Amino acid sequence: MASVEIDRENIARTYELIRSHVRRTPLLEAGGDEFGLGDFRVIFKLELLQHTGSFKARGAFANLLTRETPAAGVVAASGGNHGIAVAYAAMRLGKPAHIFVPEVSSPAKTARIREYGAELVVSGERYADALAASQEWAAKAGALQVHAFDQPETLLGQGTTGLEFEEQFANLDTLLVAVGGGGLIGGIAAWFAGRVRVIGVEPEAAPTLAHALSAGHPVDAPAGGIAADSLAPKRVGSLMFPMAQKHVEKVVLVPDEAIVAAQQTLWGVLRVVAEPGGAAAFAALMSGGYRPREGERVGVLVCGGNSTAVSFGR
């Protein structure tokens, strides 16, 4: 699938391929006034209820179901959620898996990778370090590399989140999406293709897409903050960037304090436990970084829930 277009037709084909392996995650509707924010509708898509606790299962199955897996199995580098998803998909499909994670990856995430039977390797301080180690191992072992965000199959799989959201709620005005490497927002932007306003949300400490859009191409950016294990890959993917330029209206940056406050509010009002990266999109609303107009229908993707019990922060 190296030359496949990341478009609506191929996202729909991918959905038909993976739909028996992933959950159709539910929506939860609320009024902005429930959060003290105003008279508009908020439609949460609870992708944290997906297999493995995040949307990443979609891209993992898209890779393993469309590409031939050698005897050495699959290898992936991840801050945590992608690794969990690849480990799970490999387990379900009977393939061996090696997962490389950085030291910043949370204990909750590394424990789940081990639970799914993958070989776990902790390498380096950040995602970029784990990626380099995984690529070196793949070259030696001959394993299939499954990239967390900069690969056509991954983008197509993540784009099915947008397809499913539209099937469930056809009248969205705006959709807020957290950004790490950009696989999720790239796939979603390709699906909606301007028919819904797509807004990226990033931690102030990891402004990968914001810096790329300012520079006109992907560039290295700071990779820190409370959501560093999911939203801090150093730079966005080259495949998603043209889609972001064309179909992402803007990027909102949120401080770590706003992400923690969003986590607390999701739990306090909705009894939803999101990890920091999973709560980042909602933080744009809670902090006032994005202010909806009266009556607006705002989608919020709660994209991950691999947290330990009801603990906020990392």
C-alpha positions in Angstrom: 0.0 0.0 0.0 3.0 2.3 -0.3 1.5 4.5 -2.9 -2.1 4.4 -1.7 -4.0 7.7 -1.4 -5.1 8.8 2.0 -8.7 9.7 1.0 -12.3 9.0 1.8 -12.5 6.0 -0.5 -9.6 4.2 0.9 -10.5 5.0 4.5 -13.9 3.5 3.9 -12.2 0.4 2.4 -10.0 0.1 5.4 -13.0 0.4 7.8 -14.6 -2.6 6.1 -11.4 -4.6 6.6 -10.9 -3.8 10.2 -14.4 -3.3 11.6 -14.7 -6.8 12.9 -11.5 -6.3 14.9 -12.3 -2.9 16.5 -15.0 -1.5 18.6 -17.6 1.0 17.4 -17.0 3.4 20.3 -19.9 5.3 21.7 -20.8 9.0 21.7 -21.8 11.0 24.8 -23.6 14.3 24.4 -23.6 17.1 26.9 -24.4 20.8 27.0 -21.6 23.3 27.3 -23.4 24.7 30.3 -22.7 21.5 32.2 -19.1 22.6 32.3 -19.8 26.3 32.8 -18.9 27.1 29.2 -22.0 28.4 27.4 -24.9 27.4 25.2 -23.5 24.9 22.7 -23.5 21.1 22.3 -20.5 18.9 23.1 -20.4 15.5 21.5 -17.7 13.3 23.0 -16.5 10.3 21.1 -15.2 7.9 23.7 -12.3 6.3 21.8 -10.7 5.5 25.2 -13.2 2.6 25.2 -11.5 1.1 22.1 -9.6 -2.1 22.4 -6.3 -1.4 24.2 -7.6 1.9 25.6 -7.0 4.2 22.6 -7.8 4.8 18.9 -4.4 3.2 18.0 -6.0 -0.2 17.6 -7.4 1.0 14.3 -4.1 1.7 12.7 -2.5 -1.4 14.2 -5.1 -3.7 12.6 -4.9 -1.8 9.3 -1.2 -2.5 9.2 -1.3 -6.2 10.1 -4.3 -7.0 7.9 -2.9 -5.4 4.8 0.8 -6.2 5.0 2.7 -9.5 5.0 4.3 -10.3 8.3 7.6 -12.1 8.2 8.7 -14.9 10.5 10.4 -12.3 12.8 7.0 -10.7 13.4 6.3 -7.0 13.8 8.2 -4.2 15.6 7.0 -0.8 16.7 8.3 2.2 18.6 5.8 4.0 20.8 5.3 6.3 23.7 2.9 3.6 24.9 -0.5 3.5 23.2 0.7 2.5 19.8 2.8 -0.2 21.3 -0.1 -1.5 23.3 -2.2 -1.6 20.1 0.4 -3.3 18.0 1.0 -5.9 20.8 -2.7 -6.5 21.0 -3.3 -6.9 17.2 -0.3 -9.2 17.0 -1.6 -11.3 19.8 -5.0 -11.6 18.2 -3.6 -12.4 14.8 -0.9 -14.8 16.2 2.2 -12.8 15.3 5.3 -12.2 17.4 5.9 -8.5 18.4 8.7 -6.4 19.7 7.8 -3.1 21.2 10.3 -0.3 21.9 9.3 2.4 24.3 11.2 5.4 25.9 11.8 5.8 29.6 9.0 8.4 29.7 6.4 5.7 28.9 4.0 5.2 31.9 4.0 2.0 34.0 0.4 1.5 33.1 1.2 1.3 29.4 4.3 -0.8 29.6 2.4 -3.3 31.8 -0.3 -3.7 29.2 2.3 -4.3 26.4 3.7 -7.1 28.5 0.2 -8.5 29.2 -0.4 -8.9 25.5 2.7 -11.1 25.1 5.0 -8.7 23.3 8.7 -8.4 23.9 9.2 -5.0 25.6 12.4 -3.0 25.2 12.9 0.3 27.1 15.3 2.5 25.1 16.2 6.2 25.5 14.5 9.2 27.0 12.0 10.1 24.3 10.0 8.5 21.5 12.7 9.4 18.9 15.2 7.4 20.8 12.9 4.3 20.9 12.2 4.7 17.2 15.9 4.7 16.3 16.4 1.6 18.4 13.4 -0.2 16.8 14.6 0.6 13.3 18.0 -0.8 14.1 16.5 -4.0 15.5 14.1 -4.4 12.5 17.0 -4.1 10.1 18.8 -6.9 11.9 15.9 -9.2 12.5 13.9 -8.6 9.3 10.7 -7.7 11.2 7.8 -5.7 9.8 8.0 -2.1 11.0 4.6 -0.6 12.1 5.0 3.2 12.4 2.9 5.0 15.0 1.8 7.8 12.6 3.9 8.3 9.4 2.7 5.3 7.3 -0.2 5.1 4.9 -1.9 2.1 6.6 -1.7 3.8 10.0 -3.3 7.0 8.6 -6.1 5.1 6.9 -6.8 3.1 10.1 -6.9 6.2 12.2 -9.1 8.0 9.6 -11.8 5.4 10.3 -12.4 7.3 13.6 -13.7 10.2 11.6 -15.8 8.0 9.3 -17.4 6.3 12.4 -18.0 9.7 14.1 -19.9 11.0 11.1 -22.0 7.9 10.8 -23.0 8.4 14.5 -23.5 12.1 14.4 -23.9 13.6 10.9 -24.2 17.3 11.8 -20.9 18.2 13.5 -19.7 21.8 13.0 -16.3 21.5 14.6 -14.1 18.6 15.8 -11.3 19.0 18.3 -8.5 16.5 18.0 -5.3 16.1 20.0 -2.1 16.0 18.0 1.1 14.0 18.6 2.7 12.7 15.5 -0.4 13.5 13.5 -1.7 10.1 12.4 -5.1 10.7 14.0 -5.7 14.2 12.9 -4.2 13.5 9.5 -6.6 10.6 8.9 -9.6 12.5 10.2 -8.7 15.6 8.1 -8.6 13.4 5.0 -12.0 11.9 5.9 -13.8 15.1 6.5 -11.8 17.0 3.8 -13.1 20.4 4.8 -16.7 19.4 5.5 -16.2 19.8 9.2 -13.9 22.3 10.9 -11.0 20.3 12.3 -9.0 21.9 15.1 -5.7 20.5 16.3 -4.9 20.7 20.0 -1.4 20.3 21.4 0.4 20.8 24.7 2.4 24.0 24.9 5.3 21.8 25.8 5.1 19.8 22.6 3.9 22.0 19.7 4.8 19.7 16.9 2.1 20.6 14.4 2.1 24.3 15.3 5.8 24.6 14.6 5.4 22.6 11.4 2.6 24.8 10.1 4.6 28.0 11.0 7.7 26.7 9.2 5.8 25.3 6.2 7.2 21.7 6.7 7.7 19.3 9.6 10.5 20.5 12.0 11.8 19.4 15.3 9.9 20.8 18.2 10.1 20.6 22.0 8.9 17.2 23.3 7.9 17.6 26.9 5.0 18.1 29.2 2.5 16.0 31.1 1.4 14.1 27.9 4.9 13.4 26.7 4.2 9.7 26.5 1.5 10.2 23.8 1.7 13.7 22.4 5.5 14.4 22.1 7.2 12.7 19.1 9.5 15.6 18.3 8.0 16.2 14.9 4.9 15.4 12.9 4.8 12.9 10.1 5.6 14.0 6.5 2.6 12.0 5.1 0.0 13.8 7.3 1.4 17.3 6.9 -0.1 18.1 3.5 -3.5 17.1 4.8 -3.1 19.3 7.9 -2.1 22.2 5.7 -5.2 21.8 3.6 -7.8 20.7 6.1 -6.8 21.6 9.6 -8.1 25.1 10.3 -5.8 25.9 13.2 -3.9 24.5 16.2 -4.7 25.5 19.8 -1.9 25.1 22.4 -2.9 24.3 25.9 -0.8 24.3 29.1 -0.3 21.2 31.3 -2.5 22.8 34.0 -5.4 22.9 31.5 -5.0 19.3 30.6 -5.1 18.2 34.3 -8.2 20.4 34.8 -9.8 18.7 31.8 -9.0 15.3 33.2 -10.6 16.3 36.5 -13.7 17.7 34.8 -14.2 14.7 32.6 -14.2 12.5 35.7 -16.2 14.9 37.9 -19.0 15.6 35.4 -19.0 12.6 33.2 -17.2 9.9 35.2 -14.8 9.4 32.2 -11.2 8.6 33.2 -8.9 10.0 30.4 -5.1 10.0 30.3 -3.5 13.4 29.8 -3.2 13.0 26.0 -6.8 11.8 25.9 -8.1 14.9 27.7 -6.0 17.4 25.7 -8.8 18.1 23.1 -11.3 18.9 25.8 -8.7 21.1 27.5 -9.0 23.5 24.5 -12.6 24.1 25.5 -12.1 24.2 29.2 -9.2 26.7 29.0 -10.9 29.0 26.5 -8.4 28.2 23.8 -11.3 27.4 21.5 -14.6 29.3 22.1 -17.6 27.9 20.3 -20.3 30.2 19.0 -23.9 29.9 20.5 -25.6 26.7 19.3 -22.4 25.2 17.8 -22.1 21.4 17.7 -18.5 20.6 18.8 -17.0 17.2 18.7 -14.4 16.2 21.2 -12.3 13.1 20.7 -11.4 11.5 24.0 -8.7 9.5 22.4 -7.0 7.6 25.2 -7.6 6.2 28.7 -4.5 4.3 29.7 -4.2 5.8 33.1 -3.9 4.2 36.5 -7.3 4.3 38.3 -8.5 7.8 38.9 -5.2 9.6 39.0 -4.6 12.9 37.2 -1.3 14.0 35.8 0.8 11.1 34.6 
